[in-house]
Amino acid sequence: MTTTLIILSLAAILFVSGRIRSDLVAVCAALALVVCGVLTPEEALAGFSNPIVIMMLGLFVVGGGIFSTGLAKRLGTGILGLAGKSETKLFVLLMLTTAGVGAFVSNTGTVALMLPIVVSMARGAGLSSARLLMPLAFAGSMGGMLTLIGTPPNLIVRDALVAAGYEPLGFFSFTPVGIVCIVVGTLVLIPLTRRFLKERTSHNAAHTGKTLQQLASEYKVTQNVQQVVVTPQSRMVGHTLKELDVHGRYGVTVIEVRRQPSSNTPLGKVQQLSMANVAIEEGDLLFITDDAGRVADFITDFALTAADEMHDGKLHFYDVGMAEILLLPGSTLVGHTVGETDFRANYGLSVLGIRRHQDYLLDNLKDQRLNAADIVLVQGPWEQIARLNKHDGQEWVVIGQPEEQAARVTLDYKAPLAALIMLLMVAAMAFDFIPVAPVTAVMLAAVAMIFMGCLRNVEAAYKTINWESIVLFGAMLPMSTALEKTGADQLVSHALVQLTGSGGTYLLIAAIYVATSLLTFFISNTVTAVLMAPIALQAAHAQGISAVPVLMAVTVAASMCFASPFSTPPNALVMSAGGYKPIDYVRVGLPLQIVIGIVMVLLLPLIY
């Protein structure tokens, strides 16, 4: 027992100091318990197979799909529209919205779904997302207190009371407590976040080079591009661009073929193609540039129709992107014309422009001879652009981070599909009559996001996962096993209860509340509720008072655990996204936890 308490105390000190990464501290603490013989290796690793950890993984992917399709931005814009320019109104609206969703969906699911929405909303409002993400996590936990299914401790307390012969608590028996927590929490968090989180900036604000829109504007891409539609009578139908030799015969470069989904697949993909071996179909939209001034002949000969009034004229970057490359002195391209390099055949890319010192070469590109230090704007499929970095390092240097640019392109045509997947997942988690476990519903939704194209690829899905939070939470879950095996949890709990003696209902509730709150610093709130429920029940019977307010103190204290990043999954979910350190949870969460605790100790005997 002594060894366990020493290890946990050292871990707590390191968490608060913030000098060592929190996930590394958690792993070292678990290893120390194994080395000292408190836990077996299997017990120390059991946290990573816990359904909550697996659910967190899936929820990160679902949240990534919501963000990448622009659904998060749409919902965030809607909330911003209601809030206007008032930061306080925005904060209150966020708290109420999150708490309302959290009443019917698990607090973990609520926070994971709202996280990308809040990030987009913060950008739209010009605020640091750190100002809103921690309150988001806390609001999700507060909302869980509104209904029986909102948080696992509520169900644990209900079962304990039923086993002791009490009437079962109803679906809305917890609602008065939840309302008080939300009101008090919102009032306390407004000044706390302004005081302690006001200087924070998002860790995602790093410079990643020119945006795609900036590149298009700089090289006047949209001014040089024309759009034509392939008619049923066109000789292009059924033939590839390579077969037709469009560039060789007319000096016209087809930089993109955009294929709209068929009418019977409203959620189908808008295909962007730029390969010369793609067969042209009726209705395809061609984006072309004209080097030789013969675009009129090209349109006439192939029976094409100008698309000026049919489309918005904007370039999209779903599958096709742009990037700049700097030619090095030793490059084999130097001294050759663009036509001689045959970029499309050799690299699957088109050359849209050349920047030489301060001059932009945009006309007759085929005959332009490349020099060392030229910056060439290339365009084509994102996977081809990604391969540029894999070529010989003596050829060129890719400017900026095109892979990150591709990841930031919003797949907005997939937003309805992402919304449908999200709603189905929420329904499966909220309604008991749907025979799907919450963790299964989340993993199905995550896989659906990938297969349905709401995320660009599997690699993009992996990048949405916050591994620091996963490792932190998975490594800390076995701590409850260590406390239980050594009896340290019951020692602390019984000691606090015995201190109250026969001090009455209020003193007993205060002791139970404090004991439960202390345990949530080290172990999950669900495990804390399991450990404390029988102790609270026995203490209430010993003093001859109703066990209902005493057990309600357990569930509130277990759910309102804000001073530690690993007490609840919502706290861990927002840790890295907000750039928080464990000490930030102490500064903001501990005062909130104390205030709510005082209010609950005074009100619980009156309500129940």
C-alpha positions as CSV (number, residue, x, y, z in Angstrom):
1,M,0.0,0.0,0.0
2,T,2.8,2.4,0.9
3,T,4.5,1.8,-2.4
4,T,1.4,2.5,-4.3
5,L,0.7,5.7,-2.5
6,I,4.3,6.9,-3.0
7,I,4.2,6.2,-6.7
8,L,0.8,7.9,-7.2
9,S,2.0,10.9,-5.1
10,L,5.1,11.3,-7.2
11,A,3.1,11.0,-10.4
12,A,0.7,13.7,-9.1
13,I,3.6,16.0,-8.4
14,L,5.1,15.5,-11.8
15,F,1.7,16.0,-13.4
16,V,1.3,19.4,-11.7
17,S,4.8,20.5,-12.4
18,G,4.4,20.0,-16.1
19,R,8.2,19.5,-16.7
20,I,7.7,16.1,-18.2
21,R,5.0,15.2,-20.7
22,S,1.9,13.8,-18.9
23,D,1.6,10.7,-21.1
24,L,5.3,9.8,-20.3
25,V,4.6,10.3,-16.5
26,A,1.6,8.0,-16.7
27,V,3.5,5.3,-18.5
28,C,6.4,5.6,-16.0
29,A,4.0,5.3,-13.1
30,A,2.4,2.2,-14.6
31,L,5.9,0.7,-15.1
32,A,6.9,1.5,-11.5
33,L,3.9,-0.4,-10.2
34,V,4.9,-3.4,-12.3
35,V,8.6,-3.2,-11.2
36,C,7.6,-3.0,-7.6
37,G,5.3,-6.0,-7.9
38,V,2.0,-4.1,-7.3
39,L,0.6,-4.9,-10.7
40,T,1.3,-7.7,-13.2
41,P,2.3,-6.6,-16.8
42,E,-1.2,-7.8,-17.9
43,E,-2.9,-5.6,-15.3
44,A,-0.7,-2.6,-16.2
45,L,-1.6,-2.9,-19.9
46,A,-5.3,-3.7,-19.3
47,G,-6.2,0.0,-19.7
48,F,-5.4,0.0,-23.4
49,S,-8.0,-2.6,-24.0
50,N,-10.7,-0.8,-22.0
51,P,-13.8,0.0,-24.1
52,I,-13.5,3.7,-23.1
53,V,-10.1,4.0,-24.6
54,I,-11.2,2.2,-27.8
55,M,-14.2,4.5,-27.9
56,M,-11.9,7.6,-27.6
57,L,-9.9,6.3,-30.6
58,G,-13.0,6.0,-32.7
59,L,-14.4,9.3,-31.6
60,F,-11.3,11.1,-32.7
61,V,-11.8,9.7,-36.2
62,V,-15.5,10.6,-36.2
63,G,-14.6,14.1,-35.1
64,G,-12.0,14.3,-37.9
65,G,-14.6,13.4,-40.5
66,I,-16.9,16.1,-39.1
67,F,-14.1,18.6,-39.3
68,S,-12.7,17.7,-42.8
69,T,-16.2,17.8,-44.5
70,G,-16.9,21.3,-43.2
71,L,-19.8,20.1,-41.1
72,A,-18.1,21.4,-38.0
73,K,-17.7,24.9,-39.6
74,R,-21.4,25.0,-40.6
75,L,-22.6,24.1,-37.2
76,G,-20.1,26.5,-35.6
77,T,-21.2,29.3,-37.9
78,G,-24.8,28.6,-36.8
79,I,-24.0,29.0,-33.2
80,L,-21.9,32.1,-33.9
81,G,-24.9,33.6,-35.7
82,L,-27.1,33.1,-32.6
83,A,-24.4,34.6,-30.3
84,G,-23.7,37.7,-32.4
85,K,-20.6,39.6,-31.3
86,S,-21.0,38.9,-27.6
87,E,-18.2,36.6,-26.3
88,T,-20.2,36.0,-23.1
89,K,-23.3,35.1,-25.0
90,L,-21.2,32.7,-27.1
91,F,-19.7,31.1,-24.0
92,V,-23.1,30.6,-22.4
93,L,-24.6,29.2,-25.6
94,L,-21.8,26.8,-25.9
95,M,-22.2,25.6,-22.3
96,L,-26.0,25.1,-22.7
97,T,-25.7,23.4,-26.1
98,T,-23.1,20.9,-24.9
99,A,-24.9,20.2,-21.7
100,G,-28.1,19.6,-23.6
101,V,-26.5,17.1,-25.9
102,G,-24.7,15.5,-22.9
103,A,-27.9,14.7,-21.2
104,F,-28.8,12.1,-23.8
105,V,-25.4,11.1,-25.2
106,S,-22.3,10.0,-23.2
107,N,-20.2,12.9,-22.1
108,T,-17.3,11.4,-24.0
109,G,-19.3,11.2,-27.2
110,T,-20.7,14.7,-26.7
111,V,-17.3,16.3,-26.2
112,A,-15.8,14.4,-29.2
113,L,-18.6,15.6,-31.5
114,M,-18.5,19.2,-30.3
115,L,-14.7,19.5,-30.3
116,P,-14.2,20.1,-34.0
117,I,-17.3,22.4,-34.0
118,V,-15.8,24.5,-31.2
119,V,-12.4,24.7,-32.9
120,S,-14.1,26.1,-36.0
121,M,-16.3,28.4,-34.0
122,A,-13.3,29.8,-32.1
123,R,-11.6,30.5,-35.4
124,G,-14.7,32.3,-36.8
125,A,-15.0,34.4,-33.6
126,G,-11.2,35.2,-33.6
127,L,-10.8,33.5,-30.2
128,S,-8.2,31.0,-29.0
129,S,-9.8,27.6,-29.0
130,A,-8.2,27.0,-25.6
131,R,-10.7,29.5,-24.1
132,L,-13.5,27.2,-25.0
133,L,-12.3,23.6,-25.1
134,M,-11.8,23.1,-21.3
135,P,-15.3,24.6,-20.6
136,L,-16.6,22.2,-23.4
137,A,-15.3,19.2,-21.5
138,F,-16.7,20.4,-18.2
139,A,-20.1,21.2,-19.8
140,G,-20.3,17.7,-21.2
141,S,-19.8,16.3,-17.7
142,M,-22.4,18.7,-16.2
143,G,-24.9,17.8,-18.9
144,G,-24.5,14.1,-17.9
145,M,-26.0,14.9,-14.6
146,L,-29.3,15.9,-16.2
147,T,-30.6,12.3,-16.9
148,L,-30.1,8.8,-15.7
149,I,-28.1,7.7,-18.8
150,G,-25.9,10.9,-19.0
151,T,-23.0,9.4,-17.1
152,P,-22.0,5.9,-15.7
153,P,-21.9,7.0,-12.0
154,N,-25.6,7.8,-12.2
155,L,-26.4,4.2,-13.2
156,I,-24.0,2.8,-10.5
157,V,-25.8,4.8,-7.8
158,R,-29.2,3.8,-9.0
159,D,-28.3,0.1,-8.9
160,A,-26.8,0.5,-5.4
161,L,-30.0,2.1,-4.1
162,V,-32.2,-0.6,-5.7
163,A,-30.0,-3.4,-4.2
164,A,-30.5,-1.7,-0.8
165,G,-34.3,-1.8,-1.2
166,Y,-34.9,1.9,-2.2
167,E,-37.2,2.9,-5.0
168,P,-35.3,3.1,-8.3
169,L,-34.4,6.6,-9.4
170,G,-36.3,7.8,-12.5
171,F,-34.9,9.1,-15.8
172,F,-35.1,12.7,-14.7
173,S,-34.5,12.2,-11.0
174,F,-31.0,13.8,-11.5
175,T,-32.3,16.8,-13.4
176,P,-32.5,19.3,-10.5
177,V,-28.8,18.6,-9.6
178,G,-27.8,18.8,-13.2
179,I,-29.5,22.2,-13.6
180,V,-27.7,23.6,-10.5
181,C,-24.3,22.3,-11.7
182,I,-24.8,23.9,-15.2
183,V,-25.8,27.3,-13.8
184,V,-23.1,27.4,-11.1
185,G,-20.5,26.0,-13.5
186,T,-21.2,28.6,-16.2
187,L,-21.1,31.5,-13.7
188,V,-17.8,30.3,-12.2
189,L,-16.1,29.4,-15.5
190,I,-16.7,32.8,-17.1
191,P,-14.2,34.7,-14.9
192,L,-11.9,31.6,-14.4
193,T,-11.3,31.1,-18.1
194,R,-10.7,34.9,-18.7
195,R,-8.2,34.9,-15.9
196,F,-6.2,31.7,-16.6
197,L,-6.7,30.9,-20.2
198,K,-6.7,34.3,-21.8
199,E,-3.1,34.3,-23.0
200,R,-3.2,30.9,-24.8
201,T,-3.0,30.4,-28.5
202,S,-3.8,27.4,-30.6
203,H,-0.9,25.0,-31.2
204,N,-2.3,24.5,-34.7
205,A,-1.5,28.0,-35.8
206,A,1.9,27.2,-37.2
207,H,2.7,28.7,-40.6
208,T,2.4,26.2,-43.4
209,G,3.3,28.3,-46.4
210,K,1.0,29.9,-49.0
211,T,-2.5,28.8,-49.2
212,L,-3.9,27.2,-52.4
213,Q,-6.0,30.3,-52.9
214,Q,-2.9,32.5,-52.6
215,L,-1.0,30.4,-55.1
216,A,-3.9,30.6,-57.6
217,S,-4.1,34.3,-57.2
218,E,-0.4,34.9,-57.4
219,Y,0.0,33.0,-60.7
220,K,-3.3,34.3,-62.1
221,V,-4.5,30.7,-62.5
222,T,-8.2,31.5,-62.5
223,Q,-7.6,34.2,-65.1
224,N,-5.9,31.8,-67.5
225,V,-8.3,28.9,-67.0
226,Q,-11.4,28.4,-69.1
227,Q,-14.2,25.9,-68.5
228,V,-15.9,23.8,-71.2
229,V,-18.5,21.1,-71.1
230,V,-18.3,17.9,-73.2
231,T,-21.6,17.6,-75.2
232,P,-23.1,14.2,-76.3
233,Q,-22.0,15.0,-79.9
234,S,-18.3,15.6,-79.0
235,R,-15.7,13.4,-80.5
236,M,-13.9,13.3,-77.1
237,V,-16.5,11.0,-75.6
238,G,-14.9,7.6,-75.0
239,H,-11.3,8.7,-75.8
240,T,-8.5,9.7,-73.5
241,L,-6.6,13.0,-73.6
242,K,-3.5,11.1,-74.6
243,E,-5.2,9.5,-77.6
244,L,-6.5,12.9,-78.8
245,D,-3.1,14.7,-78.3
246,V,-5.0,17.9,-77.4
247,H,-1.9,19.7,-76.3
248,G,0.2,18.7,-79.3
249,R,-2.5,19.7,-81.8
250,Y,-3.9,22.8,-80.2
251,G,-1.5,24.0,-77.5
252,V,-4.3,23.5,-75.0
253,T,-3.6,21.9,-71.6
254,V,-6.5,20.1,-69.8
255,I,-5.5,20.6,-66.2
256,E,-8.6,19.0,-64.7
257,V,-11.6,16.9,-65.7
258,R,-14.4,17.3,-63.2
259,R,-17.0,14.6,-63.2
260,Q,-20.3,15.3,-61.4
261,P,-22.1,12.4,-59.5
262,S,-25.0,10.8,-61.3
263,S,-28.5,11.9,-60.3
264,N,-29.2,8.6,-58.5
265,T,-26.3,9.1,-56.1
266,P,-26.9,12.4,-54.5
267,L,-24.1,11.8,-52.0
268,G,-21.7,10.6,-54.6
269,K,-18.2,11.9,-55.0
270,V,-17.3,14.9,-57.2
271,Q,-14.4,13.4,-59.2
272,Q,-11.5,15.5,-60.1
273,L,-9.2,13.9,-62.7
274,S,-6.0,15.1,-64.3
275,M,-4.5,12.0,-65.8
276,A,-4.0,11.8,-69.5
277,N,-5.3,8.2,-69.7
278,V,-8.8,8.9,-68.3
279,A,-11.6,8.4,-70.9
280,I,-13.8,11.5,-71.3
281,E,-17.5,11.1,-70.7
282,E,-20.5,13.1,-71.7
283,G,-21.1,16.0,-69.3
284,D,-17.5,16.2,-68.1
285,L,-16.4,19.7,-67.2
286,L,-12.9,20.5,-68.6
287,F,-10.6,23.1,-67.1
288,I,-8.2,24.2,-69.8
289,T,-5.4,26.7,-70.4
290,D,-4.4,28.0,-73.9
291,D,-0.8,28.4,-74.8
292,A,-1.2,28.8,-78.5
293,G,-4.3,30.9,-78.8
294,R,-6.3,28.1,-80.5
295,V,-8.8,27.4,-77.8
296,A,-11.6,28.5,-80.2
297,D,-10.6,25.9,-82.7
298,F,-10.4,23.3,-80.0
299,I,-13.9,24.1,-78.8
300,T,-15.3,24.0,-82.3
301,D,-13.6,20.9,-83.5
302,F,-14.7,18.8,-80.5
303,A,-18.2,20.3,-80.2
304,L,-17.7,21.6,-76.7
305,T,-19.9,24.2,-74.9
306,A,-18.5,27.1,-72.9
307,A,-19.5,26.7,-69.2
308,D,-19.3,30.4,-68.1
309,E,-23.0,30.5,-67.0
310,M,-23.3,27.0,-65.8
311,H,-20.5,26.9,-63.1
312,D,-19.1,29.3,-60.6
313,G,-15.6,29.4,-62.2
314,K,-13.9,28.4,-58.9
315,L,-11.1,25.9,-58.7
316,H,-11.6,23.2,-56.0
317,F,-8.9,21.1,-54.5
318,Y,-10.6,17.9,-53.4
319,D,-8.4,15.6,-55.3
320,V,-6.3,17.9,-57.4
321,G,-3.9,20.4,-55.9
322,M,-1.0,22.8,-56.5
323,A,2.5,23.2,-55.2
324,E,5.7,25.2,-55.9
325,I,9.0,23.5,-56.5
326,L,12.4,25.3,-56.5
327,L,14.8,23.9,-59.2
328,L,18.3,23.2,-57.9
329,P,21.4,24.0,-59.9
330,G,22.1,20.2,-60.4
331,S,18.6,19.4,-61.6
332,T,18.3,17.5,-64.9
333,L,15.4,19.8,-65.8
334,V,17.6,22.9,-66.0
335,G,18.3,23.9,-69.6
336,H,15.3,22.1,-71.0
337,T,12.0,23.5,-72.1
338,V,8.8,22.7,-70.2
339,G,7.7,20.8,-73.3
340,E,10.9,18.7,-73.3
341,T,10.5,17.8,-69.6
342,D,7.0,16.4,-70.3
343,F,5.9,16.8,-66.7
344,R,2.6,15.2,-67.3
345,A,4.0,12.0,-68.6
346,N,7.0,11.8,-66.2
347,Y,5.4,13.1,-63.0
348,G,1.7,13.1,-63.6
349,L,1.6,16.9,-63.2
350,S,1.0,20.0,-65.3
351,V,3.0,23.2,-65.2
352,L,0.8,26.2,-64.7
353,G,3.5,28.9,-64.3
354,I,7.1,29.8,-63.6
355,R,8.4,32.5,-61.2
356,R,11.8,33.8,-62.2
357,H,13.1,36.3,-59.7
358,Q,10.2,38.9,-59.6
359,D,8.8,37.9,-63.0
360,Y,5.9,35.5,-63.7
361,L,6.1,33.5,-66.9
362,L,2.5,32.4,-67.7
363,D,2.3,32.3,-71.5
364,N,3.7,29.8,-74.0
365,L,5.0,27.7,-71.2
366,K,5.7,24.8,-73.5
367,D,8.6,26.7,-75.0
368,Q,9.9,28.3,-71.8
369,R,13.5,27.0,-71.0
370,L,14.0,26.3,-67.3
371,N,16.8,27.9,-65.3
372,A,18.3,27.1,-61.9
373,A,16.5,28.8,-59.1
374,D,13.2,28.9,-61.1
375,I,10.1,28.3,-59.0
376,V,7.7,26.2,-60.9
377,L,4.0,26.0,-60.1
378,V,2.8,22.4,-60.7
379,Q,-0.8,21.0,-60.5
380,G,-2.2,17.5,-60.4
381,P,-3.5,14.8,-58.1
382,W,-2.4,15.2,-54.5
383,E,-0.8,11.8,-54.4
384,Q,1.4,12.8,-57.3
385,I,2.4,16.0,-55.6
386,A,3.2,14.1,-52.4
387,R,5.7,12.0,-54.5
388,L,7.7,15.1,-55.4
389,N,9.4,14.9,-52.0
390,K,10.5,11.3,-52.8
391,H,12.5,12.2,-55.9
392,D,16.2,12.8,-55.9
393,G,17.1,15.6,-53.6
394,Q,19.4,17.2,-56.2
395,E,16.4,17.9,-58.5
396,W,14.2,20.3,-56.6
397,V,12.9,21.4,-53.3
398,V,9.2,21.4,-52.6
399,I,8.2,24.8,-51.1
400,G,5.7,24.7,-48.2
401,Q,3.9,21.6,-47.0
402,P,1.5,20.4,-49.7
403,E,0.5,17.3,-47.7
404,E,-0.8,19.5,-44.9
405,Q,-2.5,21.8,-47.5
406,A,-4.3,18.7,-48.9
407,A,-5.4,17.7,-45.4
408,R,-6.9,21.2,-44.9
409,V,-9.0,21.1,-48.0
410,T,-12.7,20.9,-47.0
411,L,-14.6,18.0,-48.6
412,D,-17.8,20.0,-48.3
413,Y,-19.8,17.8,-50.7
414,K,-19.5,15.0,-48.1
415,A,-21.0,17.1,-45.3
416,P,-24.5,15.6,-45.6
417,L,-23.0,12.1,-45.4
418,A,-20.9,13.0,-42.4
419,A,-24.0,14.4,-40.7
420,L,-26.0,11.2,-41.4
421,I,-23.2,9.0,-39.9
422,M,-23.0,11.2,-36.9
423,L,-26.8,11.1,-36.3
424,L,-26.9,7.4,-36.6
425,M,-24.1,7.0,-34.1
426,V,-25.8,9.3,-31.6
427,A,-29.1,7.4,-32.0
428,A,-27.3,4.1,-31.4
429,M,-25.7,5.5,-28.2
430,A,-28.8,7.3,-26.9
431,F,-31.6,4.7,-27.4
432,D,-31.5,1.4,-25.5
433,F,-33.8,-0.3,-28.0
434,I,-31.0,-0.2,-30.6
435,P,-29.0,-3.4,-29.9
436,V,-25.6,-1.9,-30.5
437,A,-23.1,-1.2,-27.7
438,P,-21.8,2.4,-27.6
439,V,-18.2,1.4,-28.4
440,T,-19.5,-0.6,-31.3
441,A,-21.5,2.3,-32.6
442,V,-18.5,4.6,-32.4
443,M,-16.2,2.2,-34.2
444,L,-18.8,1.6,-36.9
445,A,-19.1,5.3,-37.4
446,A,-15.3,5.8,-37.6
447,V,-15.0,3.1,-40.2
448,A,-18.0,4.5,-42.1
449,M,-16.2,8.0,-42.2
450,I,-13.2,6.4,-43.9
451,F,-15.1,4.1,-46.4
452,M,-17.5,6.9,-47.3
453,G,-14.7,9.4,-48.1
454,C,-15.4,11.8,-45.3
455,L,-11.7,11.5,-44.6
456,R,-9.2,11.7,-47.5
457,N,-7.6,8.3,-46.6
458,V,-6.7,6.0,-43.8
459,E,-3.5,8.0,-43.1
460,A,-5.6,11.1,-42.5
461,A,-7.8,9.1,-40.1
462,Y,-4.8,8.1,-38.1
463,K,-3.6,11.7,-37.9
464,T,-6.9,12.8,-36.3
465,I,-6.1,10.6,-33.3
466,N,-4.6,12.4,-30.3
467,W,-2.2,9.7,-29.2
468,E,-1.0,11.7,-26.1
469,S,-4.5,11.6,-24.7
470,I,-4.9,7.9,-25.5
471,V,-1.7,6.9,-23.8
472,L,-2.3,9.1,-20.8
473,F,-5.8,7.7,-20.2
474,G,-4.9,4.1,-21.0
475,A,-1.9,4.2,-18.7
476,M,-3.8,5.8,-15.8
477,L,-6.8,3.4,-15.8
478,P,-4.8,0.5,-14.1
479,M,-4.1,2.8,-11.2
480,S,-7.5,2.0,-9.8
481,T,-6.5,-1.7,-9.8
482,A,-3.4,-0.9,-7.8
483,L,-5.4,1.1,-5.3
484,E,-8.0,-1.7,-5.0
485,K,-5.5,-4.5,-4.7
486,T,-3.5,-2.8,-1.9
487,G,-6.6,-1.5,-0.1
488,A,-5.5,2.1,-0.3
489,D,-8.8,3.3,-1.6
490,Q,-10.9,1.9,1.2
491,L,-8.3,3.1,3.8
492,V,-8.7,6.7,2.6
493,S,-12.5,6.5,2.3
494,H,-13.1,4.8,5.6
495,A,-10.8,7.2,7.4
496,L,-12.8,10.2,6.1
497,V,-16.1,8.7,7.0
498,Q,-14.9,7.8,10.5
499,L,-13.8,11.4,11.0
500,T,-17.4,12.5,10.8
501,G,-18.5,10.3,13.6
502,S,-22.1,11.2,14.4
503,G,-21.8,14.7,13.0
504,G,-25.1,14.5,11.1
505,T,-26.2,14.5,7.5
506,Y,-24.3,17.5,6.3
507,L,-21.0,16.4,7.7
508,L,-21.4,12.9,6.4
509,I,-22.3,14.1,2.9
510,A,-19.3,16.5,3.0
511,A,-16.9,13.7,4.0
512,I,-18.3,11.4,1.3
513,Y,-18.0,14.2,-1.3
514,V,-14.4,15.0,-0.3
515,A,-13.4,11.3,-0.3
516,T,-14.9,10.8,-3.8
517,S,-13.3,13.9,-5.1
518,L,-9.9,12.9,-3.9
519,L,-10.1,9.5,-5.5
520,T,-11.0,11.1,-8.9
521,F,-7.6,12.7,-8.9
522,F,-6.0,9.3,-9.4
523,I,-8.6,7.0,-10.9
524,S,-11.5,7.3,-13.3
525,N,-14.9,8.6,-12.1
526,T,-16.6,5.4,-13.0
527,V,-14.3,3.3,-10.9
528,T,-14.5,5.8,-8.1
529,A,-18.3,5.6,-8.0
530,V,-18.1,1.7,-7.9
531,L,-15.7,1.9,-4.9
532,M,-17.5,4.7,-3.0
533,A,-21.2,3.6,-3.4
534,P,-21.1,0.7,-0.9
535,I,-19.1,2.8,1.6
536,A,-21.6,5.7,1.4
537,L,-24.5,3.3,1.7
538,Q,-23.0,1.7,4.9
539,A,-22.2,5.1,6.4
540,A,-25.8,6.3,5.8
541,H,-27.3,3.2,7.4
542,A,-24.9,3.6,10.4
543,Q,-26.2,7.1,11.1
544,G,-29.8,6.1,10.4
545,I,-30.4,8.6,7.6
546,S,-31.6,8.2,4.0
547,A,-29.0,6.9,1.7
548,V,-30.4,8.8,-1.3
549,P,-28.7,12.2,-0.7
550,V,-25.5,10.5,0.4
551,L,-25.3,8.4,-2.7
552,M,-26.2,11.4,-4.8
553,A,-23.1,13.1,-3.3
554,V,-21.1,10.2,-4.7
555,T,-22.3,10.5,-8.2
556,V,-22.0,14.3,-8.3
557,A,-18.5,14.3,-6.9
558,A,-17.5,11.5,-9.3
559,S,-18.9,13.3,-12.3
560,M,-17.8,16.9,-11.3
561,C,-14.1,16.0,-11.4
562,F,-12.4,18.9,-13.2
563,A,-9.0,19.2,-11.5
564,S,-7.3,16.3,-13.3
565,P,-6.9,15.6,-17.0
566,F,-7.3,11.8,-16.6
567,S,-10.3,11.7,-14.3
568,T,-12.7,11.6,-17.2
569,P,-12.4,10.9,-21.0
570,P,-13.7,14.4,-21.8
571,N,-10.9,16.0,-19.9
572,A,-8.3,13.9,-21.7
573,L,-9.9,14.5,-25.1
574,V,-9.4,18.3,-25.0
575,M,-6.0,18.3,-23.4
576,S,-3.8,18.3,-26.4
577,A,-6.2,20.1,-28.7
578,G,-6.3,23.0,-26.2
579,G,-2.6,22.9,-25.5
580,Y,-3.3,22.4,-21.8
581,K,-1.0,21.2,-19.1
582,P,-2.2,19.3,-15.9
583,I,-1.6,22.5,-13.9
584,D,-4.2,24.3,-16.0
585,Y,-6.9,21.8,-14.9
586,V,-5.9,22.6,-11.3
587,R,-6.1,26.3,-11.8
588,V,-9.5,26.3,-13.6
589,G,-11.0,23.0,-12.5
590,L,-10.2,22.9,-8.8
591,P,-11.9,26.2,-7.9
592,L,-14.9,25.1,-9.9
593,Q,-14.9,21.6,-8.3
594,I,-14.8,23.2,-4.8
595,V,-17.6,25.7,-5.5
596,I,-19.9,23.0,-6.9
597,G,-19.0,20.8,-4.0
598,I,-20.0,23.4,-1.4
599,V,-23.3,24.1,-3.2
600,M,-24.1,20.4,-3.5
601,V,-23.4,19.6,0.2
602,L,-25.9,22.3,1.1
603,L,-28.6,21.5,-1.5
604,L,-28.6,17.6,-1.7
605,P,-30.3,17.1,1.7
606,L,-32.9,19.7,0.7
607,I,-33.6,18.2,-2.7
608,Y,-33.6,14.5,-1.7
